[in-house]
């Protein structure tokens, strides 16, 4: 190895800061993927809650019609 290349590898930035920066960058990328997974799950739950709400509204309408048809006092 030539002396210039060896000198560059002995720099504190290369030995200390560069591995830390690489590690932080990898951690940020991996964490971003986890956020995407959580967002997708939240969207699925919101869709499920919307379907449940629609079904409840439908039940309320059906119960009101049933009460009107079976009312004792007309």
Number of C-alpha atoms within 10 A of each C-alpha: 5 6 8 8 9 10 9 12 12 11 11 10 12 12 12 11 12 12 12 13 11 11 12 12 12 12 11 12 11 11 12 12 11 12 11 11 12 12 12 12 12 12 12 12 12 12 12 12 12 12 12 12 12 12 12 12 12 12 12 12 12 12 12 11 12 11 11 12 10 9 9 7 5 6
